[in-house]
């Protein structure tokens, strides 16, 4: 009986190994936890198209919006760990558990990163009528008029909101947050001069900067952006320690075999290295960037600690 049990176990192990080597043998589902037409959906469809070509099997985008991205993330976390369910997620996967500690999944426990696909930087932009041409001039003006200046964001707890709160904390200024229901309405009012400034995505603000309808003071990353190379970083502009960037990455359920994770990662790295895909990402205002699963996991750990501190100090509560 013991020999028979060992034989069965060996056969199952061999079968599992064979399945991993043959992977993929059928289409793969990519869950995007936001509606079609948005930034998440656009990035997901671009990387799915290129990876489908490389893997020889179609990756089908499955939009599962709801609860600020948590519905789709929960579905992915509880899917079969066989490599046939992927999740595209951005910084919301880190932010939501800070606001909602009792959500029905633990992304650090239930999901494994495959790798990053892009970095999304933000730009501190002001309306041209605001009499400042640098971050230091903005800081001086804000300190002389505490609580009088304001900044727009795409919503409470969104990364542009956190960009503003980190600026307030590090520059020691008092500016008022004006949340909108999305980045589009926020940008519309900023261009119209209804609000003073915003930490806007590159994709939404670069055209307005180039046309002179907005003035760019700094980018939020630790390095300058290839999309706006003449715009300094916040650190260069006199705000030490300032760094806030977004990103998109792919994830799988945590029990997915290592061999499959490795194959998916190598496919992602090859896809992101494609000049054609890179140009399409640039048009979305994102900068291509791949990573190993281990590098992405370390980023998740660091961002959880950093964003928890920003949110706690700002006293932000979910709406």
Helices and strands as residue ranges (DSSP letters): H 2-22, E 28-32, H 39-55, E 59-63, G 67-69, H 70-77, E 85-90, H 92-99, H 107-110, E 111-120, E 122-127, H 135-144, E 150-153, H 159-171, E 176-179, H 183-191, E 197-201, H 202-210, E 214-219, E 246-253, H 258-272, H 275-283, E 287-288, H 293-314
